[in-house]
Amino acid sequence: MAEMIRIDTEVLDNTGEAVPLYVYQTISLLGEKVAITDGGYFIEDLLHAKGQSQLSEADIKRIKQLLKGTPMTLDTRSQVLKLKCSVKQADANIALATKMLERLQKETN
């Protein structure tokens, strides 16, 4: 099992805590990849801020609209943001994921 690394971003949640990203390596027959996820942190923080227990269809649609055109996706079943990329692209995509967290936070609150 691959080691998971936690990176605290400069993006702050609604309580002032750093929003984390989790990075780990995946290996398959197609080669090595890096997976970047928020571990569900963004959705949990959004629900807490809105006083909701689950995302509305409008919330899901808005988040997916904001992610359109980026390699980051929303897994609606597990409610996590995720991105897979090559090992060489990991640093750039960690920076991109951080920017996307910031954008999502600004445009969904």
Residue frames as qw, qx, qy, qz and C-alpha x, y, z in Angstrom:
[[0.000, 0.890, 0.457, 0.000, 0.00, 0.00, 0.00],
 [0.410, 0.524, -0.014, 0.747, 1.31, 3.42, -0.93],
 [0.316, -0.381, -0.438, 0.750, 2.14, 6.02, 1.65],
 [0.058, 0.844, 0.438, 0.303, -0.27, 8.94, 1.79],
 [0.385, -0.034, -0.186, 0.903, 1.20, 12.39, 2.29],
 [0.054, -0.859, -0.495, 0.120, -0.86, 15.20, 3.79],
 [0.347, 0.196, 0.081, 0.913, -0.20, 18.71, 2.50],
 [0.047, -0.744, -0.487, 0.455, -1.78, 21.61, 4.34],
 [0.368, 0.566, 0.359, 0.644, -2.64, 24.23, 1.73],
 [0.127, -0.030, -0.211, 0.969, -2.79, 27.98, 2.25],
 [0.409, -0.389, -0.460, -0.685, -6.55, 27.78, 1.64],
 [0.107, -0.066, 0.715, -0.688, -8.45, 28.20, 4.91],
 [0.191, -0.449, -0.851, -0.193, -11.76, 26.57, 5.74],
 [0.276, -0.732, -0.313, -0.538, -14.70, 28.32, 7.41],
 [0.690, -0.699, -0.155, 0.105, -13.10, 27.91, 10.85],
 [0.008, -0.929, 0.371, 0.007, -9.69, 29.25, 9.80],
 [0.733, -0.323, 0.575, 0.165, -7.97, 25.84, 9.56],
 [0.112, 0.502, -0.664, -0.542, -5.78, 24.92, 6.58],
 [0.889, 0.262, 0.082, -0.366, -7.56, 22.75, 4.01],
 [0.473, -0.436, 0.729, 0.236, -5.48, 19.62, 3.41],
 [0.748, 0.441, -0.364, -0.337, -4.71, 17.71, 0.24],
 [0.760, -0.310, 0.571, 0.016, -3.68, 14.07, 0.34],
 [0.510, 0.650, -0.491, -0.276, -1.22, 12.75, -2.23],
 [0.706, -0.271, 0.654, -0.001, -0.37, 9.13, -2.88],
 [0.181, 0.435, -0.734, -0.490, 1.09, 7.02, -5.65],
 [0.853, 0.164, 0.362, -0.339, -0.95, 4.42, -7.51],
 [0.037, -0.415, 0.821, 0.390, 0.49, 1.64, -9.62],
 [0.803, 0.303, 0.374, -0.352, -1.46, -0.33, -12.21],
 [0.747, 0.185, 0.522, 0.368, -0.83, -2.14, -15.46],
 [0.382, 0.855, 0.225, 0.269, -1.05, 1.25, -17.14],
 [0.479, 0.434, -0.274, 0.712, 1.86, 2.62, -15.11],
 [0.358, -0.357, -0.520, 0.689, 2.50, 4.82, -12.12],
 [0.069, -0.718, -0.320, -0.614, 0.19, 7.71, -11.32],
 [0.136, -0.034, -0.535, 0.833, -0.20, 10.19, -8.52],
 [0.247, -0.672, -0.644, -0.270, -3.62, 10.67, -6.97],
 [0.075, 0.108, -0.314, 0.940, -4.46, 13.95, -5.27],
 [0.352, -0.590, -0.674, -0.271, -7.59, 14.20, -3.13],
 [0.188, -0.533, 0.253, -0.785, -9.09, 16.44, -0.50],
 [0.185, -0.050, -0.923, 0.333, -10.36, 13.40, 1.40],
 [0.227, -0.652, -0.698, -0.189, -13.87, 14.88, 1.45],
 [0.326, -0.360, -0.354, 0.799, -12.72, 17.89, 3.48],
 [0.055, -0.032, -0.228, -0.972, -14.09, 20.54, 1.11],
 [0.437, -0.387, -0.628, -0.514, -17.59, 19.03, 0.91],
 [0.513, -0.469, -0.638, 0.332, -17.70, 18.48, 4.68],
 [0.230, -0.267, -0.190, 0.916, -16.71, 22.11, 5.28],
 [0.196, -0.155, -0.411, -0.877, -19.25, 23.35, 2.71],
 [0.491, -0.462, -0.700, -0.237, -22.05, 21.33, 4.31],
 [0.442, -0.437, -0.514, 0.591, -21.10, 22.59, 7.76],
 [0.097, -0.130, 0.021, 0.986, -21.08, 26.21, 6.55],
 [0.356, -0.190, -0.469, -0.785, -24.49, 25.80, 4.89],
 [0.473, -0.117, 0.594, -0.640, -25.98, 23.87, 7.81],
 [0.819, 0.218, -0.267, -0.458, -26.83, 20.96, 5.52],
 [0.735, -0.320, 0.596, -0.046, -26.30, 17.22, 5.92],
 [0.673, 0.156, 0.614, 0.383, -25.94, 16.48, 2.22],
 [0.090, -0.238, 0.375, 0.891, -25.28, 18.26, -1.05],
 [0.569, 0.563, 0.352, -0.484, -28.25, 19.46, -3.04],
 [0.717, 0.425, 0.450, 0.319, -28.46, 18.77, -6.77],
 [0.225, 0.963, 0.021, 0.147, -27.81, 22.48, -7.33],
 [0.428, -0.782, 0.434, 0.133, -24.62, 22.28, -5.21],
 [0.749, -0.065, 0.588, 0.300, -23.37, 19.27, -7.18],
 [0.564, 0.707, 0.339, 0.259, -24.17, 20.94, -10.49],
 [0.002, -0.989, 0.139, -0.044, -22.37, 24.15, -9.44],
 [0.562, -0.599, 0.530, 0.211, -19.26, 22.30, -8.24],
 [0.734, 0.189, 0.567, 0.323, -19.08, 20.24, -11.44],
 [0.393, 0.882, 0.191, 0.175, -19.52, 23.41, -13.50],
 [0.192, -0.930, 0.311, 0.047, -16.61, 25.05, -11.67],
 [0.639, -0.385, 0.624, 0.233, -14.41, 21.97, -12.20],
 [0.766, 0.564, 0.305, 0.048, -15.21, 21.74, -15.91],
 [0.495, 0.821, -0.201, 0.201, -12.09, 22.10, -18.03],
 [0.182, -0.709, 0.640, -0.235, -9.76, 21.02, -15.22],
 [0.522, 0.170, -0.836, -0.020, -8.37, 17.56, -14.46],
 [0.126, -0.051, 0.757, -0.639, -10.04, 17.65, -11.02],
 [0.462, -0.297, -0.660, -0.513, -13.34, 15.81, -10.58],
 [0.482, -0.282, 0.459, -0.691, -16.00, 15.40, -7.92],
 [0.290, -0.077, -0.952, -0.065, -16.77, 11.81, -6.96],
 [0.493, -0.372, -0.057, -0.784, -20.42, 12.22, -6.00],
 [0.821, -0.257, -0.502, -0.091, -20.62, 8.79, -4.37],
 [0.695, -0.267, -0.401, 0.534, -17.81, 9.37, -1.88],
 [0.071, -0.979, -0.174, -0.079, -18.05, 13.19, -2.04],
 [0.584, -0.535, 0.231, 0.565, -14.34, 13.78, -2.55],
 [0.412, 0.861, -0.214, -0.208, -12.49, 15.97, -4.99],
 [0.787, -0.259, 0.470, 0.305, -9.82, 14.01, -6.84],
 [0.443, 0.811, -0.313, -0.220, -7.27, 14.31, -9.57],
 [0.875, -0.151, 0.369, 0.275, -4.96, 11.70, -11.10],
 [0.374, 0.882, -0.266, -0.110, -1.85, 12.60, -13.03],
 [0.834, 0.295, -0.336, 0.322, 1.58, 11.35, -13.99],
 [0.692, -0.495, -0.182, 0.494, 4.35, 11.48, -11.42],
 [0.443, 0.137, 0.144, 0.874, 6.07, 14.20, -13.50],
 [0.126, -0.570, -0.315, -0.748, 2.96, 16.42, -13.31],
 [0.509, -0.524, -0.637, 0.244, 2.43, 16.01, -9.56],
 [0.302, -0.313, -0.243, 0.867, 3.88, 19.35, -8.40],
 [0.121, -0.082, -0.318, -0.937, 1.97, 21.37, -10.99],
 [0.468, -0.408, -0.654, -0.432, -1.26, 19.52, -10.24],
 [0.432, -0.461, -0.591, 0.501, -0.90, 19.98, -6.47],
 [0.086, -0.213, -0.043, 0.972, -0.69, 23.71, -7.17],
 [0.306, -0.191, -0.544, -0.757, -3.71, 23.44, -9.50],
 [0.472, -0.457, -0.754, -0.007, -5.70, 21.50, -6.90],
 [0.297, -0.395, -0.419, 0.762, -4.92, 24.19, -4.33],
 [0.097, 0.080, -0.200, -0.972, -6.14, 26.91, -6.72],
 [0.409, -0.300, -0.695, -0.510, -9.29, 24.92, -7.44],
 [0.403, -0.464, -0.704, 0.356, -10.01, 24.53, -3.71],
 [0.127, -0.321, -0.188, 0.920, -9.69, 28.28, -3.30],
 [0.242, -0.036, -0.442, -0.863, -11.95, 28.97, -6.29],
 [0.433, -0.372, -0.792, -0.215, -14.56, 26.45, -5.17],
 [0.324, -0.439, -0.600, 0.584, -14.59, 27.88, -1.69],
 [0.003, 0.241, 0.009, -0.970, -15.08, 31.44, -2.93],
 [0.350, 0.018, -0.477, -0.806, -17.80, 30.56, -5.44],
 [0.491, -0.303, -0.794, -0.192, -19.87, 28.11, -3.38],
 [0.275, -0.347, -0.638, 0.630, -20.17, 29.95, -0.05]]
